Amino acid sequence: MTHLFTKRAIRMVATIALVLAIAISTHNLADAAEFNFSWKGDTGYSAKGSFNYDTTTAPSVISEAGLGATKSLQSLSVSFFDPFSTLINSFTPILSGVSNYGFLRFNFDSTKEQIFGPFDIGKDDGLPGDTWLNNNLALIDEGFSDEVLAKEFGFNNRDAAATKQILDLSNNSVQVSKIPEGSIIIGLLAVCSLGFTAYKNLDKATQE
């Protein structure tokens, strides 16, 4: 009886994975563009994240700012790490086409696949633990900041007393890499294949 339930469970997981793969592939996957991005400061602090948008509606230059419904981005997430690669915090400034970060500044040239200009992602509600990365010089040029800083990017957080700390400064730019189309489907098909293999092996074992 245990083997019967196990077989059914494995077959169900494999079938669901196959159905999802087919559904995603037929749901305009080619219209979705997804990118990873990363930044590393001079003292070892770093940020990694991802964002995506619909290529059928987004302009070649994407610009987002402030709270509320976005113009193009569907999601934007970021994680921050200390010099020992230990996670400090993770945030999702944009979810389902809505920004929840008031200081958000994001500009992306899809033709060059480059992030440029004013840049500010993370979370800053003036509370302990808030963490964010911004392009100091671009924000100053655009009148968004009055800080006097020598280097372009700043990695910031708020300590236990909610006092702002600049943890890292660097002229290193934010690097962008496109996530290959179909990677989600490949993963689901891999799960599907493993599921059916496990089901076949279990079926064979119960017959021996």
C-alpha positions in Angstrom: 0.0 0.0 0.0 2.9 2.4 0.8 4.5 1.7 -2.5 1.1 2.4 -4.2 0.8 5.9 -2.6 4.5 6.6 -3.3 4.0 5.7 -7.0 0.9 7.9 -7.2 2.7 10.8 -5.6 5.7 10.6 -7.8 3.5 10.3 -10.9 1.5 13.3 -9.8 4.5 15.5 -9.3 6.0 14.5 -12.6 2.7 15.1 -14.4 2.2 18.6 -12.8 5.8 19.6 -13.8 5.0 18.5 -17.4 1.7 20.4 -17.5 3.4 23.5 -16.1 6.2 23.3 -18.6 3.7 23.1 -21.5 1.5 25.9 -20.0 4.5 28.2 -19.6 5.8 27.5 -23.1 2.4 28.4 -24.6 1.9 31.5 -22.5 4.0 34.0 -24.5 7.2 33.1 -22.7 9.1 34.7 -25.6 7.6 38.1 -24.6 9.1 38.0 -21.1 12.6 39.3 -20.6 14.4 38.5 -17.3 17.8 39.8 -16.1 20.1 39.2 -13.2 22.3 42.1 -11.9 25.1 42.3 -9.4 27.4 44.9 -7.8 30.4 44.7 -5.5 32.0 47.4 -3.5 35.6 48.2 -2.7 35.5 46.7 0.8 33.6 43.6 -0.3 29.9 44.4 0.3 27.7 43.2 -2.6 24.3 43.2 -4.0 22.6 40.6 -6.3 19.1 40.7 -7.8 16.9 40.3 -10.7 14.1 42.1 -12.7 11.8 41.3 -15.5 9.4 43.0 -17.9 7.1 42.3 -20.9 9.0 43.1 -24.2 5.7 43.7 -26.1 4.9 46.7 -24.0 8.2 48.0 -22.6 10.1 50.8 -24.4 13.8 50.3 -25.3 14.7 52.5 -22.3 13.0 51.6 -19.1 12.7 54.2 -16.3 11.0 53.7 -12.9 10.8 56.0 -9.9 8.9 56.1 -6.6 5.8 54.3 -5.3 2.9 52.8 -7.1 2.2 51.2 -10.4 5.3 50.8 -12.6 5.6 51.8 -16.2 7.4 48.6 -17.4 8.9 46.4 -14.7 6.9 43.5 -13.4 9.2 42.6 -10.6 12.5 43.7 -9.0 14.2 41.9 -6.2 17.6 42.4 -4.5 19.7 40.7 -1.8 22.6 42.3 0.1 25.7 40.6 1.4 28.6 41.5 3.7 32.3 40.9 2.7 32.0 37.3 3.9 29.1 36.7 1.5 26.7 36.4 4.5 23.2 37.6 3.7 22.3 40.9 5.3 18.8 41.3 3.9 16.5 40.7 0.9 13.8 43.0 -0.5 11.3 43.0 -3.4 11.0 46.7 -4.3 8.6 45.8 -7.2 6.1 43.0 -7.2 3.4 42.3 -9.8 4.0 45.7 -11.4 3.7 47.8 -8.2 6.6 49.6 -6.5 6.7 49.7 -2.7 9.9 51.7 -2.4 9.5 55.4 -2.3 13.1 56.2 -3.2 13.1 53.8 -6.1 15.2 54.9 -9.1 15.9 52.4 -11.9 17.0 53.0 -15.5 17.7 50.3 -18.0 18.7 50.4 -21.6 17.4 47.1 -23.1 19.3 47.7 -26.4 22.6 47.9 -24.6 21.5 45.8 -21.7 22.9 48.3 -19.3 21.7 50.0 -16.1 22.5 53.7 -16.1 21.8 57.0 -14.5 20.0 57.5 -11.1 19.8 54.2 -9.3 18.4 53.4 -5.9 17.1 50.0 -4.8 16.4 48.3 -1.5 14.4 49.6 1.4 14.7 52.7 3.5 11.8 53.4 5.8 14.1 54.9 8.4 14.0 51.7 10.4 16.8 49.5 11.8 18.0 47.0 9.3 17.0 48.9 6.2 19.5 48.4 3.4 19.9 50.0 0.0 22.3 50.6 -2.9 22.3 53.9 -4.8 24.2 55.8 -7.5 25.3 58.8 -5.5 26.7 60.9 -8.3 23.8 60.4 -10.6 21.3 61.2 -7.9 23.2 64.3 -7.0 23.2 65.4 -10.6 19.4 64.9 -10.8 18.8 66.8 -7.6 17.7 63.8 -5.6 20.6 64.1 -3.1 22.7 66.7 -1.4 25.4 64.3 -0.2 29.0 65.0 -1.0 30.6 61.7 -1.9 33.7 61.0 -4.0 32.6 57.6 -5.5 29.7 56.7 -7.6 27.9 53.9 -5.8 27.1 53.7 -2.1 26.1 50.7 -0.1 24.0 51.9 2.9 22.1 50.5 5.9 20.6 51.7 9.2 22.0 50.4 12.5 20.1 49.4 15.6 19.4 53.0 16.3 18.1 53.6 12.7 21.1 55.8 12.0 22.3 55.7 8.4 25.7 54.1 7.7 27.6 54.1 4.5 29.2 50.7 4.5 30.9 50.7 1.1 31.7 53.1 -1.7 32.9 52.2 -5.2 33.0 53.3 -8.8 32.2 49.7 -9.8 29.0 49.7 -12.0 26.0 47.4 -11.7 26.6 44.4 -14.0 23.7 42.9 -15.9 23.2 39.5 -17.5 20.2 38.2 -19.3 18.6 34.9 -18.1 18.2 32.6 -21.1 14.7 32.1 -22.3 13.2 28.7 -21.5 15.4 28.1 -18.4 12.2 27.7 -16.4 10.9 25.1 -18.8 14.2 23.3 -18.8 14.1 23.0 -15.0 10.5 21.8 -15.0 11.2 19.2 -17.6 14.2 18.0 -15.6 11.8 17.5 -12.6 9.4 15.8 -14.9 12.1 13.4 -16.2 13.3 12.6 -12.7 9.8 12.0 -11.6 9.0 9.5 -14.3 12.3 7.8 -13.9 11.7 7.4 -10.1 8.2 6.1 -10.9 9.5 3.6 -13.4 12.2 2.4 -11.0 9.8 2.0 -8.1 7.3 0.2 -10.3 10.1 -2.2 -11.4 11.2 -2.8 -7.8 7.6 -3.6 -6.6 7.4 -6.3 -9.4 10.6 -8.0 -8.4 
